[in-house]
Amino acid sequence: MNLTSRIGVGMHRFLITLLTVLGLFSSINASAAPSINGAGSTFAEPIYTRWMSDFQKKDGTTQYNYQGIGSGAGIRQLLEGTVDFAGSDDPMSEKDAAKAKSEVLHIPVAMGAVVVSYNVPGLKKPLRLSGPVIAKIFNGGIKKWNDAEIAKLNPSEKMPDLAITVATRADGSGTTAVFTEYLAKVSPDWVGKNGKTVNWFIGSLGAKGNAGVAGLISQNPGAVGYVELLYATENKLAFALVENKKNQFVEASAKSVMVAAEGLQKEALEKKFKISLTDSDRKGAYPISSFTWMLIYSQMPKEKGQAIEKFAKWVLSEEAQKTALSVHYAPVPKDIRAAALKAIGEIKLN
């Protein structure tokens, strides 16, 4: 082998070694990138999944993951330290807050509607239901679809002589908390019985997650349940027009949810964003509306804290809020978003 050949072989080996080393460093850097894990609300799972996919295309330095396991389980995992943030549609209780290693911020990231979805064959128009009638259906007091109280609200429909099967959540759920908070406001029979978990009447059916309840409704003629709006639309389930405080029968939509949140900046600041939208007295408001919150610690380790802060700020951007609107969530009002961004900016990174 001549000198030129030896140099060529040596250079080839050198380049292979260099590429191997560079690949190793690249692998080490990739594995060293922080991974941010969230869990909780199934109400908000579709939008977190979309946001994380979009954000990682913009900033690939961090891996973001979210698991819809119910608001109650998400809060429990946040307190246990197995996730970095929780998604919840119901504010953390004082009891849970006392267990936290530092103050837990409730960042409102979107708004949505809980709809009363049903599987009643042969109807020509969406059902019209009042709060008291919904309350009776969900405590087992109304047992058939041709009950006089339902028929009175829907005079143009011939309601079928069909048994009502009530589908509920079997897990600790922010969706349940929102729905039963509304029931407690419109019916004395529900006062003190609302929350993330409820002792439903014997004969009702339970399922995990919004997807599970949607499945029960679609598979059982005569069924009725409560789910986040997107789960009803994606599964092509009918949902009722619900009577609000102005005696209007309102369809759940991003627009009617946004009406429920108008003019609440002062209250939002006073209550650190932990405010209710149910049973609004505004004209055109859908009465079973809610914020969904990203629960994050006010003090966090620097590396993960920076990644969480960056994502949370982007979620409140115009771009991310428009994405929420495209999938049937309502954007957070701009004045409340501005206040939330200020709260995120005050997070202490250790």
Secondary structure, DSSP 8 states (H G I E B T S, - for coil): --HHHHHHHHHHHHHHHHHHHHHHHHHHHHHHS-EEEEEE-SSSHHHHHHHHHHHHHH-TTSEEEEEE--HHHHHHHHHHTSSSEEEESS---HHHHTTSSS-EEEEEEEEEEEEEEE--TT-SS--EE-HHHHHHHHTTS--BTT-HHHHHH-TTS-----B-EEEEESS--HHHHHHHHHHHHH-GGGTT--SSS----TT-EEESHHHHHHHHHHHSTTEEEEEEHHHHHHTT-EE-EEE-TTS-EE---HHHHHHHTTT-HHHHHHTTT----TT--STT--SSEEEEEEEEESEE-HHHHHHHHHHHHHHTSHHHHHHHHHTT-B---HHHHHHHHHHHHT-EE-
